[in-house]
Amino acid sequence: MMLPVDTEVLASPEAVAQRACDLIMAAAQAAIRERGVFRLVMAGGGTPKQAYALLAQTPQDWDKWELYWGDERCLPVDDPERNSQLTLPTPHRYPIPAELGAEAAAQAYVQTIVDKLPFDLVMLGMGEDGHTASLFPGDEGLGVYGIRPSLSPLTIAVHNAPKPPPDRVSLTEIALQNCHQQLVLVTGAGKTEAMSAWQAGADLPIARVVRADACLLLDAAVGIQDLNGQNTASFDH
C-alpha cells in the first residue's frame, strides 16, 4: 500500500505535535457532538508526548474523553517507561494491565475494549524498523501481525520483542483499524529508511495497520520521496 492520501509534511517535530493537537481537538469536538463521547487510543513516543502536553493545556470537555492505549510494556504500573504514563486530564482512563503479564493482560484488555469499538481516533507511530504499536516485523509467531487463531483478534501477547522490554501487549491490526479515523505521527531522520520501504510497498507492520484514509503527519527530516499528487485533505471526522 502507498502512503495515505492525506499525508502532510511539516517543518519539525514541534510542528507535527501542534498539528496533531489541532486535529485531535477537532476529532474530539466532532465525536462529542455526534456521539456524546470521544474514545482516543494513545500512542507512545516523543512526538505524541509533545502533542499530549499541548492538548493538556487546552480547555476540553475532558469528562467526555475516554483514553485507551495501543500497546503497553510489561513493567510495573508506575514505571516511567510505561505508555500509560503518557496521559491527559480525563478521569476516564483505561490502561492495559501489562503488570499482570502479557497473556493475562491481553485477555483482560479484550473485555475492556470489546464494547467500545469502533474507537473515535487511533494514534499510531512508527519505529525505525517499521513497527507500530508493539507489532514488530519478522515475528512469525504473530501470523498476520497480531492474529493468532487461538486468541482474541483484538489483542496480542508479545514476547521476545526486538526492543526492551521483551514482553508486551498490543492491540492487533484488526483493533487498530476499527476506528473512525487514524492519526499517524512519524518524525526524525532515523525513520527515513523505513518510510522509504513503506512507500515502496514493503510488507511492514505499519503498512498493514495504517488505512488508506488515515492522516499521516511527517516532519521534513524523515525525507520522503515525491508524494505524487497526494494532498492534505481536511481532517474533520
C-alpha positions as CSV (number, residue, x, y, z in Angstrom):
1,M,0.0,0.0,0.0
2,M,1.2,3.5,-0.8
3,L,1.1,6.2,1.9
4,P,-2.3,7.6,2.9
5,V,-3.7,10.2,0.5
6,D,-3.9,12.6,3.5
7,T,-0.2,13.0,4.1
8,E,1.3,16.2,5.4
9,V,5.0,17.1,5.7
10,L,5.7,19.7,8.3
11,A,8.9,21.5,9.3
12,S,9.7,20.0,12.6
13,P,8.6,17.5,15.3
14,E,7.2,20.5,17.2
15,A,5.1,21.5,14.1
16,V,3.9,17.9,13.8
17,A,2.9,17.9,17.5
18,Q,1.0,21.2,17.1
19,R,-0.8,19.9,14.0
20,A,-1.7,16.7,15.8
21,C,-3.0,18.6,18.8
22,D,-5.3,20.6,16.5
23,L,-6.6,17.5,14.7
24,I,-7.3,15.7,17.9
25,M,-9.2,18.6,19.2
26,A,-11.3,18.7,16.0
27,A,-11.9,15.0,16.1
28,A,-13.0,15.2,19.8
29,Q,-15.4,18.0,19.2
30,A,-17.0,16.2,16.3
31,A,-17.3,12.9,18.2
32,I,-18.8,14.5,21.3
33,R,-21.2,16.4,19.1
34,E,-22.3,13.3,17.3
35,R,-21.9,10.5,19.9
36,G,-21.5,12.2,23.3
37,V,-18.1,10.7,23.9
38,F,-14.6,10.8,22.4
39,R,-12.6,7.5,22.6
40,L,-8.9,8.1,21.9
41,V,-6.3,5.3,21.6
42,M,-3.0,6.7,22.7
43,A,0.4,6.0,21.1
44,G,3.8,6.2,22.9
45,G,6.8,8.2,21.7
46,G,8.3,11.6,21.9
47,T,6.2,13.4,19.3
48,P,2.9,12.1,20.7
49,K,4.1,13.1,24.1
50,Q,4.6,16.7,22.9
51,A,1.1,16.6,21.3
52,Y,-0.5,15.4,24.6
53,A,1.4,18.2,26.5
54,L,-0.1,20.8,24.2
55,L,-3.6,19.2,24.5
56,A,-3.5,19.2,28.2
57,Q,-3.2,22.9,28.2
58,T,-6.3,23.4,26.2
59,P,-9.9,23.7,27.5
60,Q,-11.7,20.5,26.6
61,D,-14.8,18.7,27.8
62,W,-12.5,16.2,29.5
63,D,-15.3,14.3,31.2
64,K,-16.4,13.1,27.8
65,W,-13.0,11.8,26.8
66,E,-12.0,8.2,27.2
67,L,-8.4,7.1,26.9
68,Y,-7.2,3.7,25.7
69,W,-3.7,2.5,24.7
70,G,-2.5,0.9,21.6
71,D,0.2,-1.1,23.3
72,E,2.0,-1.5,26.7
73,R,5.2,-2.8,28.1
74,C,5.1,-5.4,30.8
75,L,6.6,-3.3,33.5
76,P,5.3,-2.1,37.0
77,V,2.4,0.3,36.9
78,D,4.5,3.3,38.0
79,D,7.4,2.6,35.7
80,P,8.3,5.7,33.7
81,E,8.7,3.6,30.6
82,R,5.0,2.6,30.6
83,N,3.0,4.1,27.8
84,S,0.2,4.7,30.3
85,Q,2.5,7.4,31.9
86,L,1.5,9.5,28.9
87,T,-1.9,10.7,29.7
88,L,-4.5,13.5,29.6
89,P,-6.6,15.1,32.3
90,T,-9.7,13.0,31.9
91,P,-11.0,10.7,34.7
92,H,-11.8,8.0,32.1
93,R,-8.5,6.2,31.6
94,Y,-8.3,2.5,30.6
95,P,-4.7,1.4,30.6
96,I,-3.6,-2.1,29.6
97,P,-2.8,-4.0,32.8
98,A,0.5,-5.2,31.5
99,E,1.9,-5.7,35.0
100,L,-0.2,-8.9,35.1
101,G,2.0,-10.4,32.4
102,A,1.4,-10.4,28.6
103,E,-1.1,-13.2,28.3
104,A,-3.3,-12.2,31.3
105,A,-3.2,-8.6,30.3
106,A,-4.1,-9.3,26.7
107,Q,-7.1,-11.4,27.7
108,A,-8.2,-8.8,30.3
109,Y,-8.0,-5.9,27.8
110,V,-10.3,-7.5,25.4
111,Q,-13.1,-7.2,27.9
112,T,-12.2,-3.5,28.4
113,I,-12.4,-2.6,24.7
114,V,-14.7,-5.1,23.0
115,D,-17.9,-3.0,23.5
116,K,-16.1,0.3,22.9
117,L,-15.4,-0.2,19.2
118,P,-15.2,1.5,16.9
119,F,-12.8,3.9,18.6
120,D,-13.1,7.5,17.5
121,L,-9.4,8.2,16.9
122,V,-6.4,5.8,16.9
123,M,-3.0,7.4,17.2
124,L,0.0,5.5,15.8
125,G,3.7,6.0,15.4
126,M,6.4,4.1,13.6
127,G,9.7,2.7,14.8
128,E,12.9,2.7,12.8
129,D,12.2,-0.9,11.8
130,G,8.7,-0.2,10.6
131,H,6.9,-1.5,13.7
132,T,3.8,0.2,15.1
133,A,2.3,-0.3,18.5
134,S,4.1,-3.5,19.6
135,L,3.7,-5.3,16.3
136,F,7.2,-5.9,15.0
137,P,8.4,-7.1,11.6
138,G,9.6,-10.7,11.2
139,D,7.8,-12.2,14.2
140,E,6.4,-15.4,12.6
141,G,4.6,-16.2,15.9
142,L,2.3,-13.3,15.3
143,G,1.0,-14.6,12.0
144,V,-0.7,-11.7,10.3
145,Y,0.9,-9.2,12.7
146,G,-1.0,-10.0,15.8
147,I,-3.6,-12.6,14.8
148,R,-3.3,-16.0,16.4
149,P,-6.3,-18.2,15.9
150,S,-6.4,-19.3,19.5
151,L,-6.6,-15.8,20.9
152,S,-8.8,-12.8,20.5
153,P,-8.3,-10.9,17.3
154,L,-8.3,-7.7,19.2
155,T,-5.2,-8.0,21.4
156,I,-1.9,-10.0,21.3
157,A,0.6,-11.0,23.9
158,V,4.1,-10.2,22.5
159,H,7.3,-12.0,23.6
160,N,10.9,-11.6,22.5
161,A,10.3,-8.1,21.2
162,P,13.4,-6.8,19.5
163,K,13.3,-3.7,21.7
164,P,13.2,-3.9,25.5
165,P,11.3,-4.9,27.4
166,P,10.7,-8.2,25.5
167,D,7.2,-8.8,26.9
168,R,4.5,-6.5,25.8
169,V,0.8,-6.4,25.0
170,S,-0.6,-4.8,21.8
171,L,-3.8,-4.2,20.0
172,T,-3.9,-6.0,16.7
173,E,-4.2,-4.8,13.2
174,I,-8.0,-5.5,13.4
175,A,-8.4,-3.4,16.6
176,L,-6.2,-0.6,15.4
177,Q,-8.2,-0.3,12.2
178,N,-11.6,-0.5,14.0
179,C,-12.0,3.3,14.3
180,H,-13.5,6.4,12.7
181,Q,-10.0,7.8,12.0
182,Q,-6.3,7.0,12.3
183,L,-3.7,9.7,13.0
184,V,-0.1,8.7,12.4
185,L,2.9,10.7,13.5
186,V,6.4,10.0,12.2
187,T,9.4,12.2,12.9
188,G,13.2,12.1,12.8
189,A,15.8,11.2,10.2
190,G,16.1,7.7,11.8
191,K,12.8,6.8,10.2
192,T,13.8,7.6,6.6
193,E,14.8,4.0,5.6
194,A,11.5,2.5,7.0
195,M,9.5,5.3,5.4
196,S,11.1,4.6,2.0
197,A,10.4,0.9,2.4
198,W,6.8,1.7,3.2
199,Q,6.5,3.9,0.2
200,A,8.0,1.2,-2.0
201,G,5.4,-1.3,-0.8
202,A,7.4,-3.3,1.7
203,D,5.3,-5.6,3.9
204,L,5.9,-3.8,7.2
205,P,3.5,-3.7,10.2
206,I,3.0,0.0,9.7
207,A,1.9,-0.6,6.2
208,R,-0.6,-3.3,7.2
209,V,-2.1,-1.3,10.1
210,V,-2.5,2.1,8.5
211,R,-5.6,2.6,6.5
212,A,-5.7,4.4,3.2
213,D,-7.9,7.1,4.8
214,A,-5.6,7.8,7.7
215,C,-4.0,11.2,8.3
216,L,-0.2,10.9,8.2
217,L,1.9,13.7,9.7
218,L,5.7,13.7,8.9
219,D,8.5,16.1,9.7
220,A,10.9,17.2,7.0
221,A,13.8,15.2,8.5
222,V,12.0,11.9,7.5
223,G,12.9,12.8,3.9
224,I,10.1,11.1,2.0
225,Q,10.1,10.9,-1.8
226,D,7.6,12.8,-4.0
227,L,4.1,12.3,-2.9
228,N,2.8,12.0,-6.5
229,G,-0.1,14.4,-6.0
230,Q,-1.1,13.2,-2.6
231,N,-3.0,16.0,-0.9
232,T,-3.6,17.3,2.6
233,A,-7.3,16.7,2.9
234,S,-9.2,18.1,5.8
235,F,-9.4,16.0,9.0
236,D,-12.9,16.6,10.3
237,H,-14.4,13.3,11.2
